[in-house]
Amino acid sequence: MMKPEAQRVEFVAKPLNTKLYEALLRRFGIVKISNEGQRWLSRVRLGMLETAVKHSSEEVVDSGEHYRVNCPYCNDKRYRLYINYRWNTYSLEGKPFGRYLIYCFNENCNMSNFEEELKPYVTQRPTIGRPHELELDKTENFKEVTLPGQCVPVCSLPDGHPALQYIKARKFDPGELSVEWGLHYCATAPVSDDYHAGLVRGRLIIPVFWHGKMVGWQTRAIDEKSSPKYYTMPGLKKTKMLFNGDRASQYKFGVVVEGVFDAFRVGPRAVAVLGCELSYKHRELILDYWSTGAVCIVLDPEALDDLERMERISAMLNPTNFRWGSFTLMLPYGEDPGSMDRDTLWNMIIAYAHNRNIPLASMR
């Protein structure tokens, strides 16, 4: 039987730029990865100069994987120095990828010498990069999957079942979650090892649909002591899609939340990013859904870092990109959408929209 610690290692993704990652490990000891496995995506825009000469410019759609370390120039303790995986590489035309690939998000940080300081740790020659351009109308290749193990709809569980008690304790209706969201409970999990089985069996199973087919699932523990609370199907491209996007895109006003239970609470207008970060692909999808309407961002402000993250996400969804704007709903400290009463949450959303002259009544 494989030990849980050994099994966890198998799920760690290999960095896109292994040599740079290892160089950062030698320099800093601890390196965190953001947007793991995502390559740089861009599109070329053609325009006309005043002289009627065509010119082109690159628009970055997703800057891809970044390596995060504590900045040595500003006493950073929150891993806010970001190094893009393409740093110290060259394009096929021999041009260096050096612009905006290293950046510290702490204000008043002077990191002007960091690139020169890091280069001695990067012993390899600059490698040749391959272009990764994105056509925004291209559909991602998601494979259809089935639910893991033997699963039953939560509405069919007997009274007093622990899963039903958990759902009702969070003030959700098992019938609604079963019919509207396809929520199931996994009784048995036919997997090869106990660690994986423990993350599926005896948990709630939330199916993830994309373009009309089930492409993944997420599990949720029915108690607060289990760790992790959530477990996502290995291989699900969370940064490439939005939970409940098929249904929410039918409305002119949408709500962006973090997790599935937050989406359950908001209702059919909600999309969940299945995490705490917004990828550039998420941004493109949200703009595609609601650029002619409006969007509300409802995240979980639990710490100062979360407030800064909310500001970063709000900047990505700039109000000027939407006909009626966008806004971030600031919840009370310690609250999250999934823990609130639906009427209370929507009254807050409506009040925020009213203060910004967003006509929700006309956005059916």
C-alpha positions as CSV (number, residue, x, y, z in Angstrom):
1,M,0.0,0.0,0.0
2,M,1.4,3.4,-1.0
3,K,1.8,5.9,1.8
4,P,-0.2,9.1,1.5
5,E,3.0,11.2,1.4
6,A,4.4,9.3,-1.5
7,Q,1.1,9.5,-3.4
8,R,1.0,13.3,-3.1
9,V,4.3,13.7,-4.9
10,E,2.9,12.3,-8.0
11,F,0.4,15.2,-8.3
12,V,3.1,17.9,-8.3
13,A,3.4,19.4,-11.8
14,K,6.8,19.9,-13.4
15,P,7.7,23.5,-13.8
16,L,7.7,24.7,-17.4
17,N,11.2,26.2,-17.0
18,T,12.9,23.6,-14.8
19,K,16.3,25.3,-15.0
20,L,15.0,28.7,-13.9
21,Y,13.0,27.1,-11.1
22,E,16.0,25.2,-9.8
23,A,18.1,28.4,-10.0
24,L,15.6,30.2,-7.9
25,L,15.6,27.3,-5.4
26,R,19.4,27.7,-5.1
27,R,19.0,31.4,-4.6
28,F,16.0,31.6,-2.3
29,G,15.3,28.1,-0.9
30,I,11.5,28.4,-1.2
31,V,9.7,29.1,-4.5
32,K,6.0,29.1,-5.1
33,I,4.3,28.6,-8.5
34,S,1.3,30.6,-9.8
35,N,-0.7,29.7,-12.8
36,E,0.9,26.3,-12.8
37,G,1.4,24.7,-16.2
38,Q,0.0,27.7,-18.2
39,R,2.1,28.8,-21.2
40,W,2.3,32.4,-22.5
41,L,-0.6,33.1,-24.8
42,S,-0.9,36.2,-26.9
43,R,-2.6,37.5,-30.0
44,V,-1.4,39.9,-32.7
45,R,-3.4,43.0,-33.5
46,L,-3.0,44.8,-36.9
47,G,-3.4,48.5,-37.1
48,M,-2.7,51.5,-39.3
49,L,-0.4,54.4,-38.6
50,E,-1.1,57.9,-39.8
51,T,1.1,57.2,-42.8
52,A,-1.3,54.4,-43.8
53,V,1.5,51.8,-43.1
54,K,0.3,48.6,-41.4
55,H,1.8,47.8,-38.1
56,S,1.2,45.0,-35.6
57,S,1.3,44.7,-31.8
58,E,1.2,41.8,-29.4
59,E,-1.6,41.7,-26.9
60,V,-0.9,39.4,-23.9
61,V,-3.9,37.2,-23.2
62,D,-2.3,35.0,-20.5
63,S,1.2,35.6,-19.2
64,G,1.4,32.1,-18.0
65,E,3.4,30.4,-15.2
66,H,5.2,32.5,-12.7
67,Y,7.6,31.7,-9.9
68,R,7.1,33.6,-6.7
69,V,9.9,34.4,-4.1
70,N,10.4,36.9,-1.3
71,C,11.8,40.0,-2.8
72,P,15.3,40.7,-1.4
73,Y,15.0,44.5,-2.0
74,C,11.9,45.4,0.2
75,N,11.8,43.0,3.2
76,D,9.1,41.0,1.5
77,K,7.6,38.1,3.5
78,R,4.7,37.3,1.2
79,Y,6.3,36.0,-2.0
80,R,5.4,39.0,-4.0
81,L,8.3,39.0,-6.5
82,Y,7.0,37.3,-9.6
83,I,9.4,35.8,-12.3
84,N,7.8,34.7,-15.5
85,Y,8.9,31.2,-16.8
86,R,10.1,32.8,-20.1
87,W,12.6,35.0,-18.4
88,N,16.1,34.5,-19.8
89,T,14.8,32.9,-23.0
90,Y,14.8,34.1,-26.6
91,S,12.2,34.1,-29.3
92,L,12.7,32.2,-32.6
93,E,13.8,35.6,-34.1
94,G,16.6,35.9,-31.4
95,K,14.8,38.6,-29.5
96,P,15.0,38.4,-25.7
97,F,11.9,38.0,-23.6
98,G,12.8,40.5,-20.9
99,R,10.1,43.1,-20.8
100,Y,7.8,42.9,-17.7
101,L,8.9,39.3,-16.9
102,I,10.1,40.2,-13.4
103,Y,8.0,42.4,-11.2
104,C,7.6,43.0,-7.4
105,F,4.0,43.8,-6.4
106,N,5.1,45.7,-3.3
107,E,4.9,49.5,-3.6
108,N,8.0,51.6,-3.6
109,C,10.2,48.6,-4.3
110,N,13.5,49.2,-6.1
111,M,14.5,45.9,-7.7
112,S,16.4,47.4,-10.6
113,N,19.4,45.1,-10.1
114,F,17.6,41.9,-9.6
115,E,18.0,40.5,-13.1
116,E,21.8,40.9,-12.9
117,E,21.9,39.4,-9.4
118,L,19.9,36.3,-10.6
119,K,21.8,35.6,-13.8
120,P,24.8,33.9,-12.0
121,Y,22.4,31.3,-10.6
122,V,21.1,30.6,-14.1
123,T,24.0,28.6,-15.5
124,Q,22.3,27.5,-18.8
125,R,22.5,29.4,-22.0
126,P,19.3,31.3,-22.9
127,T,17.0,28.8,-24.6
128,I,14.9,29.4,-27.7
129,G,11.3,30.0,-27.0
130,R,8.4,28.8,-29.1
131,P,5.5,31.1,-29.8
132,H,2.2,30.3,-28.2
133,E,-0.5,32.4,-29.8
134,L,-4.1,32.1,-29.0
135,E,-7.2,32.3,-31.2
136,L,-9.9,33.4,-28.8
137,D,-12.6,31.6,-30.7
138,K,-10.8,28.3,-30.5
139,T,-12.5,25.8,-28.2
140,E,-10.3,24.1,-25.6
141,N,-10.1,20.4,-26.0
142,F,-11.9,19.1,-22.8
143,K,-12.5,15.4,-22.6
144,E,-15.9,14.1,-21.3
145,V,-15.7,12.2,-18.1
146,T,-18.0,10.4,-15.7
147,L,-18.5,10.7,-11.9
148,P,-16.0,8.7,-9.8
149,G,-17.2,5.6,-8.2
150,Q,-20.7,4.8,-7.1
151,C,-22.5,8.1,-6.7
152,V,-26.1,8.9,-5.8
153,P,-28.0,12.2,-6.0
154,V,-28.1,13.8,-2.6
155,C,-31.9,14.2,-2.8
156,S,-32.2,10.4,-2.7
157,L,-30.1,9.9,0.6
158,P,-32.1,8.8,3.6
159,D,-33.1,11.2,6.3
160,G,-30.4,11.7,8.9
161,H,-27.5,10.8,6.5
162,P,-24.4,12.8,7.4
163,A,-24.2,14.4,3.9
164,L,-27.8,15.7,4.2
165,Q,-27.0,17.0,7.7
166,Y,-24.0,18.9,6.4
167,I,-26.0,20.4,3.5
168,K,-28.9,21.5,5.8
169,A,-26.5,22.8,8.4
170,R,-25.1,25.2,5.7
171,K,-28.8,26.2,5.0
172,F,-28.9,24.7,1.5
173,D,-31.8,22.8,0.0
174,P,-30.7,19.2,-1.0
175,G,-33.4,19.1,-3.6
176,E,-32.2,22.3,-5.3
177,L,-28.6,21.2,-5.2
178,S,-29.4,17.9,-6.7
179,V,-31.7,19.0,-9.5
180,E,-30.1,22.4,-10.4
181,W,-26.5,21.6,-9.8
182,G,-26.3,17.8,-10.1
183,L,-24.8,17.3,-6.6
184,H,-24.1,13.7,-5.7
185,Y,-22.7,11.7,-2.8
186,C,-20.0,9.1,-3.4
187,A,-20.6,5.8,-1.6
188,T,-17.7,3.8,-3.1
189,A,-14.6,4.9,-5.0
190,P,-13.0,2.3,-7.4
191,V,-9.5,3.7,-7.2
192,S,-6.1,2.0,-6.8
193,D,-4.9,3.4,-3.5
194,D,-6.4,4.5,-0.1
195,Y,-5.2,8.1,-0.3
196,H,-7.0,8.9,-3.6
197,A,-10.1,6.9,-2.4
198,G,-10.2,8.9,0.8
199,L,-10.5,12.1,-1.3
200,V,-13.5,10.8,-3.2
201,R,-15.4,8.2,-1.0
202,G,-17.8,9.6,1.6
203,R,-17.7,13.1,0.0
204,L,-20.0,15.3,-1.9
205,I,-19.3,15.2,-5.7
206,I,-19.9,18.3,-7.7
207,P,-19.9,17.7,-11.5
208,V,-18.2,20.4,-13.7
209,F,-19.9,21.0,-17.1
210,W,-18.3,22.9,-20.0
211,H,-19.8,23.4,-23.4
212,G,-22.6,21.0,-22.7
213,K,-20.6,18.0,-21.4
214,M,-19.2,17.0,-18.0
215,V,-15.4,17.6,-18.1
216,G,-14.6,17.1,-14.5
217,W,-15.7,17.0,-10.9
218,Q,-14.8,18.4,-7.5
219,T,-15.3,16.7,-4.1
220,R,-16.1,18.4,-0.8
221,A,-15.7,16.8,2.7
222,I,-18.9,16.7,4.7
223,D,-17.0,17.8,7.9
224,E,-14.7,20.6,8.7
225,K,-11.9,18.5,10.1
226,S,-11.0,16.6,6.9
227,S,-8.1,18.0,4.9
228,P,-8.2,19.0,2.1
229,K,-11.8,20.2,2.3
230,Y,-11.9,20.3,-1.6
231,Y,-10.3,17.9,-4.0
232,T,-10.4,18.6,-7.8
233,M,-10.2,15.8,-10.4
234,P,-6.6,15.5,-11.5
235,G,-6.1,17.1,-15.0
236,L,-9.1,19.4,-14.9
237,K,-8.1,22.7,-16.6
238,K,-9.5,25.0,-14.0
239,T,-7.7,28.1,-15.5
240,K,-9.3,27.4,-18.9
241,M,-13.0,27.4,-18.0
242,L,-15.6,28.7,-15.5
243,F,-17.8,26.6,-13.3
244,N,-21.5,27.1,-14.4
245,G,-20.3,29.2,-17.4
246,D,-22.7,27.6,-19.8
247,R,-25.7,28.7,-17.8
248,A,-24.5,32.0,-16.4
249,S,-23.5,33.3,-19.9
250,Q,-27.2,33.4,-20.9
251,Y,-27.7,36.4,-18.6
252,K,-26.6,40.0,-19.2
253,F,-25.5,40.4,-15.5
254,G,-23.1,37.9,-13.9
255,V,-21.5,37.3,-10.6
256,V,-17.9,36.0,-10.2
257,V,-17.2,33.9,-7.1
258,E,-14.4,31.6,-5.9
259,G,-15.9,28.2,-5.1
260,V,-18.8,26.0,-6.0
261,F,-20.8,26.6,-2.8
262,D,-20.5,30.3,-3.4
263,A,-22.1,29.7,-6.8
264,F,-24.8,27.6,-5.2
265,R,-25.7,30.5,-2.9
266,V,-25.7,33.1,-5.7
267,G,-27.7,31.0,-8.1
268,P,-27.6,30.5,-11.9
269,R,-26.0,33.9,-12.7
270,A,-22.8,32.9,-10.9
271,V,-19.5,31.6,-12.3
272,A,-16.8,30.1,-10.0
273,V,-13.1,30.2,-10.8
274,L,-12.6,27.1,-8.6
275,G,-9.8,28.8,-6.7
276,C,-8.7,32.2,-5.5
277,E,-7.0,33.6,-8.6
278,L,-8.4,34.9,-11.9
279,S,-6.5,33.7,-15.0
280,Y,-6.3,35.7,-18.2
281,K,-8.5,33.0,-19.8
282,H,-11.1,33.6,-17.1
283,R,-10.9,37.3,-17.9
284,E,-11.5,36.7,-21.6
285,L,-14.5,34.5,-20.9
286,I,-16.0,37.0,-18.5
287,L,-15.6,39.7,-21.1
288,D,-17.2,37.5,-23.7
289,Y,-20.2,36.8,-21.5
290,W,-20.9,40.2,-20.0
291,S,-19.1,43.0,-21.9
292,T,-22.6,44.2,-23.1
293,G,-23.9,44.1,-19.6
294,A,-22.3,44.2,-16.1
295,V,-20.5,41.9,-13.7
296,C,-20.2,41.8,-9.9
297,I,-17.1,40.3,-8.2
298,V,-17.8,38.6,-4.8
299,L,-14.6,37.1,-3.1
300,D,-13.7,36.2,0.4
301,P,-11.8,38.9,2.3
302,E,-10.1,37.0,5.0
303,A,-6.8,38.7,5.3
304,L,-4.8,41.7,4.0
305,D,-3.4,39.5,1.2
306,D,-6.9,38.7,0.1
307,L,-7.8,42.4,-0.1
308,E,-4.8,43.0,-2.3
309,R,-5.8,40.1,-4.4
310,M,-9.3,41.5,-4.8
311,E,-7.8,44.8,-6.0
312,R,-5.7,42.9,-8.6
313,I,-8.7,40.9,-9.8
314,S,-10.9,44.1,-9.9
315,A,-8.2,45.8,-12.1
316,M,-8.3,42.8,-14.5
317,L,-12.1,43.3,-14.8
318,N,-12.0,47.0,-15.4
319,P,-15.4,48.7,-15.4
320,T,-14.7,50.3,-18.7
321,N,-14.7,46.9,-20.4
322,F,-18.4,46.4,-19.6
323,R,-21.3,48.5,-20.9
324,W,-22.7,49.0,-17.5
325,G,-19.5,48.5,-15.6
326,S,-18.2,46.1,-12.9
327,F,-17.9,46.3,-9.2
328,T,-16.6,44.4,-6.2
329,L,-18.9,43.5,-3.4
330,M,-17.0,43.9,-0.1
331,L,-18.4,41.3,2.4
332,P,-18.0,41.7,6.1
333,Y,-14.8,40.2,7.5
334,G,-15.1,36.4,8.0
335,E,-18.1,36.1,5.7
336,D,-18.2,34.4,2.3
337,P,-21.0,34.0,-0.2
338,G,-21.6,30.3,0.7
339,S,-22.1,31.2,4.4
340,M,-24.7,33.9,3.8
341,D,-28.4,33.9,3.3
342,R,-29.3,34.2,-0.4
343,D,-31.7,37.1,0.1
344,T,-29.2,39.0,2.2
345,L,-26.5,38.5,-0.3
346,W,-28.6,39.6,-3.3
347,N,-29.9,42.6,-1.4
348,M,-26.3,43.7,-1.0
349,I,-25.6,43.1,-4.7
350,I,-28.6,45.0,-5.7
351,A,-27.8,47.9,-3.4
352,Y,-24.2,48.1,-4.7
353,A,-25.5,48.1,-8.3
354,H,-28.1,50.8,-7.6
355,N,-25.4,53.0,-6.1
356,R,-23.5,52.7,-9.4
357,N,-26.5,53.3,-11.6
358,I,-26.5,49.7,-13.0
359,P,-30.0,48.8,-14.2
360,L,-30.2,45.2,-13.0
361,A,-34.0,45.1,-13.6
362,S,-33.3,45.4,-17.4
363,M,-30.7,42.6,-17.4
364,R,-32.8,39.5,-17.5
